[in-house]
Amino acid sequence: MRCEECAYYFYDDDCEEYVCDMDMDEDDYGRLMQSGFRECPYFTDADEYKIVRHQL
């Protein structure tokens, strides 16, 4: 998974580690861990300029 490139991935000062800030419940998380996804279905590219570069 490419968590480092995701918009939901950030450094939490309280935990002093990187965490996923995707709003999912325990059932969603369990399905994600058991499913064998190669890519996270919640992945959102954090590159804000991707669309602009595509339009050029």
Secondary structure, DSSP 4 states (H G I P E B T S, - for coil): --GGGBTTEEEETTTTEEEE-----HHHHHHHHHHT-SS-TT--B--TTHHHHHH-
